[in-house]
Each structure stands twice: as C-alpha cells, then as structure tokens.
Amino acid sequence: MPNLGAPELIIIAVVLIALFGWKKLPDMARSLGRSARVFKSEVDELKKDGKPVPSDASQTTVPGDVVDADAERRAAEARLADAERWAAEARAEADRLRAATPSPTTTPTSGTDDIRRDTTF
C-alpha cells in the first residue's frame, strides 16, 4: 500500500465531507466505534470458546458497615425526643413573650382615640 501523505489525507477528507455532509460525520464515527467494540467483544467470546469465566464483580467483595437496626431505632427515637423537647421549649417561650407583650388594642393611647401604637414587630 502506498504511503498516504498530508495532501492525500486532505483530499480523502474533502471527498468524505462532500459525500456524507458535515453533520453526519460525527454520527458515523460514533457508529463505527460502537461496531468495533461489539466486534472486539465477540472475538473475545470466541477466544473463551464458550467457557464461563467469573466476572471481576463476582470475585471481589465490597466492604460495608454492619447496620444494627435496634441501635438505629434508638438513635432515631432520641433525635425525635430532642426535637419534641425543643419544640415544647419554643412554644413555651412564644407563649411567655405573647403574655409579656400587650396587644395593640389594649395599649393606652396618649390622649387621642384615633392614634394607636403599633407594638407588632
């Protein structure tokens, strides 16, 4: 086969672009790559001659943590109890603040009835 230089490769590229179009070439290259991968996997299967070979995933063990369901349940119950305690404290504080702040309708006015003080923040 003769050596292909830069001018020959440029001519081949121009002919391919003229035949198939600029937008189709990446799709064709992708398709060619997929076909090559499938062909290679089929050749590998023929080399194995139908003998089953265990995969890498079946030969390795992934280390994991042992989960204690009772400990997880107790921890969740403790978090729930803390949240309920904090909510009760927040409600008590809100009630205390409401009781300490007089309502706007009961605020005494300074001499005129049409002027009210806004105590809401």
HUWOHU-V298042 format. One record per residue. N is the residue number from 1. OMEGA is omega in radians with two decimals (* if undefined). Layout:
n-><N;N>
omega-><OMEGA;OMEGA>
//
This chain:
n-><1;2;3;4;5;6;7;8;9;10;11;12;13;14;15;16;17;18;19;20;21;22;23;24;25;26;27;28;29;30;31;32;33;34;35;36;37;38;39;40;41;42;43;44;45;46;47;48;49;50;51;52;53;54;55;56;57;58;59;60;61;62;63;64;65;66;67;68;69;70;71;72;73;74;75;76;77;78;79;80;81;82;83;84;85;86;87;88;89;90;91;92;93;94;95;96;97;98;99;100;101;102;103;104;105;106;107;108;109;110;111;112;113;114;115;116;117;118;119;120;121>
omega-><-3.13;3.11;3.10;3.12;-3.12;-3.13;3.14;3.12;3.11;3.12;3.12;3.13;3.13;3.12;3.11;3.13;-3.14;-3.11;-2.98;-3.11;-3.06;-3.05;-3.09;-3.05;3.11;3.11;3.13;3.13;3.11;3.14;3.11;3.10;3.10;3.14;3.12;3.12;3.13;3.13;-3.13;3.14;3.09;3.10;3.10;3.10;3.10;3.11;-3.14;3.09;3.05;3.13;3.13;3.12;3.14;-3.13;3.11;-3.11;-3.13;-3.10;-3.13;3.12;3.12;3.13;3.14;3.11;3.06;-3.09;3.07;-3.05;-3.13;3.12;3.10;3.13;3.13;3.13;3.12;3.10;3.11;3.10;3.11;3.12;3.09;-3.13;3.11;3.11;3.13;3.12;3.11;3.10;3.14;3.10;3.13;3.12;3.11;3.10;3.13;-3.14;3.10;-3.14;-3.11;-3.11;3.11;-3.13;-3.09;-3.12;-3.14;-3.14;3.11;3.13;-3.08;3.02;3.13;-3.09;-3.07;3.10;3.10;3.09;3.12;-3.13;3.11;-3.11;*>
//
